[in-house]
Every structure is written in structure tokens, then in C-alpha cells.
């Protein structure tokens, strides 16, 4: 019997779903090398490989067989996806068109590297971003530029505004996947998209207020409040929105800053000024990449930059990478907690992930350890170790769903992702 790749689910799966990979029809104890590859929408090739040995019956099941080396080692059923690395330097995997899948190619080769032999079997698998029945609705209302994802069914559904970080544009892949869990999720652009400002010198929270009000007034969104999900700069903006705006019941902040960074935040007659940047504190890694983790002055010293979170009645969950080198996310989360409690507010939940970097993505996305930083104008190190970071992404995805279901009052269960 010729070797065959067996995948469960077979031809397609959602990007946050685990994929079971097995090969049958091998010789007993046969050494093989498995390779996985996908090409992003800009043509960058992401690849991983691992060496395995079939069992006595000629079966290789990645849920039972440890990798013997390669891009990773040990029992890692999803390693061929999370351990992928790009063929160009400082490149982050991003999905821009959620209506098309990433196509993963899997190959089984005889023997072990450095010189694996004949191609024994191959398979192609699609990783999708839209659950069956999820509706994608472009939003151009007033100044708001966004995309709303609605679950199947009549609703109304709990609403969430989803914000990404520097670079701008409109990223939809987290919102589209989250809508499959029973939430109405609006991916919100705030600069460098359509007719929005091209850069981010100043932030006017009135724009975000308009977006919140749009979502709250949508007939398929249940009130009385909505959720916020923000990563990096989006986490900083989420804290500012929760501090100044009404209608935000629950917020998940992923590696966000409690200091305004790089731009003044305005709301009506008030402003939060940007924290001082101390460029002399830039360090270089042994690979010659900038490390900016110590560059921002503490908002405890630079008090004008501290976002006034004590005004907020929002319930918070902070998801923190303890090896975040973009800025001091764990310190910021703890300072928010202290400030809230000092003003008689509820203590936020903080979940810290060791050896986890800045970009905590949806499950099974590969770690982006270093990439171009728009504010710095050069590549910086973002931190994280691949396996620990991959585990953190799976857990963080589960935790934020549990949190939003609990505080926004939905009844839909989560779909578990696991490594």
C-alpha cells in the first residue's frame, strides 16, 4: 500500500482549529521527514519540517509520535504549523483577505535530513477564516471604516470592537474567526486605510466613540454594552476608550500600554500626552537587531502620559507576554490593576505567559520574533520562544472567549483549540 497522508478534518479546517496529521502505509519503523509550507498573500513562503519514525505497523500519528528533530522536537501535533518560519527576514504572517484560505502543503519524504530521499506522499489542506454562515459586512457609516462579522442566525449577539496595532489598515482575521463563536465582531480601522488619516500623529477618541455607538445601535447587537479587544497600540487605545467613553462593558487588552505612546490622545477638552521616548536606551541584540524594551519612560514618572483608567467601569482581562520586548506589558497591566484598586474599582484579571512575545495571535500562527517597527523605522525584537508562544496563543484565545461570553452574556460555547 502506497503511503497516504490522513488529515482530520480532511480537506479544510478553520485556522484556529487543531488539525490531526497522520501517515499510513509506511514500512515498520520507517524514518521519514515531514515538511509543511504555505505562501502568504505577498508571496512570502513559510516553512517547517520535522523528522519522525513510523510505528511497528507502519503508521505515523503526530498525536502519538514525537518529532525527533527539525524545526521542533517532541510530541507537538501542531508543530508543523506553529514552527513555520518565513523565507524573508523580519516578516510577520498576516491574513489580509479572510474570504480566501491559507493553503498548506504537506509532504512526506523518505529518510531523515540532511538528505531526505524520495517524496512518498503529499496533501493540500485549506485553513479558513470564515465559519459556515458567518456574514461579512463592510461598514462605511459617518467616519467609521470597518468590517462587521455576524454569526449565523437571527441574533441579537454580543458585540465586540476589535483593534490591531501600528501599521494601520484593516485586519479582519481575528474578528472573522471570533464571529464563529457567537459574537458580532467589528474589525475597526483607525488610520492608513481608505479615507482615514495616513499616519497617527494624534488620536481623537470621538472617532472610536462613533464606532462604539454604531455597534451598540445595530439591530443584531445586544446591549446594554459591548466588548473591546485590542492588541499592542490597539490595547493602548482600548484602555483609553474604556476610560473616556460609555458603553464598554468588558475589555481584553493583549500586551497593551497604559501610557500614551507616540501620539497625543484627545477627547473633547481633555488630552493624554505621549510618554517620553529615551532613544539612548535602545540596545542591540547579538544578531544586530534593536531592542527597545527600555526606551519608554515610566508613566509613573511621566504622569501626563498615564491613561486615566480609574474613571472606567469596564471589566478588564489583561493577556501578557512576559518576554514582550516591544514595551513592558506586564508592568503596565500591574500598574492598571493598582490604579483601579486604589480608586475602589474591581481588580482586573491578569494572565501572564512565560517566554511569550509581543504578538499574541490566533492559535497556530507562527511566532513573529522580530519585524519592522513603524515608529522606530527599523526591525526590532518582539520576544518569545516558539513553543511557549504557541501554547500561549491557544490558551489566550480560549481565555478571551470565556471572558467575553461571561461578561457580555452570550450563551454560545467556545470551540476548543488545542496544541
N, C-alpha and C positions, 0 to 999 in steps of 0.2 A: 504494500500500500504506500503510495506516494505521501510524503509529509504534507500536512494541511494545517493552516492557521485557523483556530477556532476562537471567535470573538463573541462575547456576551455583554451587552446587546450586539446583534450581528452586524448590520451594515451602517448603523448610525446611532449616536447617543447624544445626550446633552453634554455640554462642555464641563459641567460641574458634577457629572455622574461618574462613578468608578467604571472602568472598563476591564472585564476579565479577559486575559490573554492566555491562550494555551496552544500548544502544537502537538498534534498526534501523528502517528505513522513514522516516528523516528526509530532508529536502531536502539536496542537496550543500552543505556548509559552513554548514548552518543553525545559528544561535545558539540555545541552549536553556539553561534553568535547571533543575537537578535539586534536588529537596527530599526530605529524609528525616525521618521523625518516629516516635517511639514514646512510649507512655504507660506510666509505671511503675505499681506496684500501689497507690500512694497518689494517683494521678491527676495527677501532675506530667508535663508534656509536655516531651520532649527533642527538639530540632530542629537540623538543619544544612541548608545549601544551598550550591550552587556553580554557577558559570557555565561552560559548555562550548561547543565548536563541533564539529559533526559533520565527518567527513572527506568527501573528494570523492565517495564512494559513498553518502553519507547514513547512515553507520554511526558510532556513538559507543561506544567501548570504553574504560572507565575505567582499564583496564590499559595503554592506549596514549595516551590523550588527557589532557593536563594540565588541571587546573582553572584558569580564567582569573581567579578571584577568588571572593569569598563568604566562607564560614566558614573556608576554607583555600585555598591556591593550589599549583599544581604537580602533578606526577604522584603522586597519592595514591589508589590504587584503593579503599582502605577509609576514606577521609576522611569520607564521609557518615555513618559510624558513630562514629569516634573523636572527631570535631569537634563532636558534638552538645552543645548547652547547654540547661539546664533553663529553664522559663518562670517559676520562682520562685527567689529568691536563696538562696545558701548551701545548695544541695540536691545530694546525692550519689546517684548511681544505684546502687541495691542491689536484688538479686533475692531475694525472701522465700520464694516458693513455687516450688521448682525443678521441680515437676511440670507447670507451665504455662510456655509460652514468652513471651518478649517479642515483640510483633507490630510489625514495622517496615513503615511505609507509605512507598512511593517514588512521587514524582510528577515528570513531565516537563512543563515549561511552555515555550511558545514565547518566544523572545527573552531579553533579559538585563534584570536589575534596573536601576534601581529599579522598573520596572513590567513584570515578565514577563507575557506575554499568556495565550493560551488553554491550558487543560490538554490536552496531546496524548496522554498515556498515564499509566497508573498501575499499580502492582503491590503486592501484600502478601506479606511474607515472614516466616516464623516463625524466631526464634532460640532454640533449645532448650538445655537444661542437663543432660539425661539422654541418654547414648548408648543405642542399642538394646541391650537385655539387661542394663543396669545395674540393680541391685536397691537399693531404698531401704528401710532397716530402722531404725525408731525404737528407741532404746536407753533403757531405764529399769532399770538394774541397780544395786542398792545406792543410793548417792547420785548415780550418774552419769546425766546427762541429755545425750543426744547423738543423732545420726543417723549410722548406718553405711551407706556406699555400697560395694556389692560388684560387681566386674566380672562379666561373663557367664562361665560355665564353672565347673568344679569347684574350682579353686584347688589348693593354698593360694596366697595372694597376699601380696606385701609390704604391711605395714600402715603407715599414716600417721595421726597425730593432727593435725587442722587447727584452728588458733586464730585468731580475729579479735581486734579491739581494743576500745577503750572504746565504750560503748553497750550492750554485752552482747547478750542474746538468743541465738538460734541461727541463724547464717548458714550455708547449705549449698551455695551456688552454686559455690564453688571446689572443695569436696570432691566434688560430683556430677560436675563436668567431669573432675577428676583420676582418678576411678574408671574413666572410659572409657579411660584409658591403661594399665590393668592393675594398679592399686593398690586395696587395701581401705582406704578413707579414712573416718575418723570425724570429723565436724564436732562439736566439743565446746563446749557452753555452759558458762559458769562463773559467770555472775550475770545477774540481770534476765531470768530465764526460768523458767517452771513454778514449782517449789517451791524453787528456788535463791535465795540472798540477793538482795535487790532492789538493793543497792549494793555497792561494792567497797572498803570501809574496810580490810579485811585479806584476805590471801591465805593459804590453808592448802594447801600442796603435797600433802598427803595425798589431797585430792580428785583431783588430777591423777594421782597415783600409782595410785589406784583405776581411773582411766580407762585408763592405760597397761597395767595388769595385765589389765583386761578384754579389751583388744585383743589382747594377747600370748597370752591363753588361748583366743581364738576359734578354732574348728576350721578356718576358712578363711583364717587369717592365719599366714604362715610366719615363724618366728623366725630367729635367736635374739633379734633386737632389732627395733625399729620406727623409723620416721622421724617427725620433728616438722616442721610447717610453721606459722610464726607471723608475723603482721603487727602492727606497732605494739605495743600492750600485749601482744598475743599473742606477739610476738617477745621482749619482756622476760620473759614467763612461760616461753617456750621455753628461754631461757638459764638461768633458774632451775631448770627441770625437768632439763635436761641436766647441771646442776651438782650437784644433790642426789639425783636418782632414778637407778635402774638400768634397763637395758633399752632405752636410747635410742641407736641406732647412728649415725644421721645426722640433722642438723637444718638446715633452711633458715630463716634469720632475715631477714625483709624489713623494713627500717627499724625495727629494734628498739633498745631501750635496755639498756645493761649496768648501769645504775643502777636500783634500785627507785624507782618514781615513784608518789606519791600514796597508797601503801598499804604497810604492813609485810608482808614475805613470811616466813611461818613454815614450818619443817619440823622436827617433833619438838621438840627442846630448843633449836633454833637459830633465828635471825631475821636478816633483812636489812632495815635501817631505811630509810625513804624519804629520798630526796635532798632537800636544802633547796631550796625554791621562793622565788626572789627576785622578788617581784611588781613591784618598782620597775624591773625591766629589761624590762617589756612595752613594745614600741614600737607605733606606729600606722603603717599604710601610707598612701600618699597618698589611697587610697579610704576611709580611716577604719576599716580592719579591723585587729584586733590581730595583732601578730607576736610570738610567744612563744619564738622560737628561742634566745634568750639567757637565758631565765628559770631554767633548772635549773642549780644549782651543779655544777661538775665533780665526778664521783665520785673523781677523783684527790685533790681537797681533802676531799671528804665521804666518807672511805673506808668508813664504816659502811654506805654505800648500794651499794657495789660488789659485784655478784653474784659469788661465788667460782668463776668459770669454770675456774680452774686445777685444780679437782677432777674436771672432766669428761673422759671418754674418747670423747666423741661427736666425729664428723667434722662440721665446720661449713661451710656456704656462706652468706655474707652478700650480700644484694642491696640495694644502697644507692642512694637518690636523692640526688644531690649538691645539689639545690635543696630538700631537705626542710626545711620551716620549723616542723614540729611539735617536733622536737628534733634534736640533732646526730648523726644516724645514722652518718655517715662517721667521725666522731671515735670513736664508741662501737665500731664494727667494728674500727678500728685498735687501740684500747686492748685489746679482747678478744684480738686477734692477738698483741700484745706480751706480755700476761699469760700466754697459753698457751705461747708460745715460751720465756719466762723460766722456766717450770716444766717445760721439756723435752717439752712436748706438740706435736702436729702443728700446723703453721701452717695456719690456715683459708683457704679460698678467698674472696676478696672481689671482687665485680664492682660497679664504680661506674658509674652512669648520669648523664651531664651533663644539666642542665635538666630533671631528673626530680624530682617532688614526693614527698609522703609516701605517698599511697595508690596503691601499685603493684598494680593489679588484674589480672584475667584479660584476655587480649587483647581489644582493640576497645571496652572500656568507656571512656566519656569521662572526661577529667581532672576531678577534683574539686579545684579550686584554692583554695577557701575554703568552710568549713562550720562549723556549731556544734560546739564542743568541750565535752564534758560536764564536764570538770574545771575549765575556765576559766569556763564558764557563758555564753559569748558566741561569736560566729563568730571563727575565726582563719584566717590564711592558711596553706595547706598546701604551696604552692610548685608548681613545674613549668610547662613550656611545652607546649601541646597536642601538637605533632608529635613532639618529642623524647620526651615522656612515653609517647605511643602506641607508639613504636618500642621503648622500654624494656620496656613491658608484654609485647610479643610476644617479645622476647629472654629476659626473666626467666622467662616461662612455659616456654620451651624449656630454659633452663639448669636450672631446678629439676627438670624431668622427667629430664634426662640424669643429674643428680646422684643422684636417688633410685634410678633404675634401676641405676646403677653401685654404690652403696653398700648397697642393700637386696637386690641380687642377683636382680632380675627379668629376664625375657628379652623382654618386650614392647617393641616400638619405639615411639617417640613419633610423634604425628600432628603434622606441622609446621603452625604458624600463621605467616602472613606478612602484611606490610602491602601 
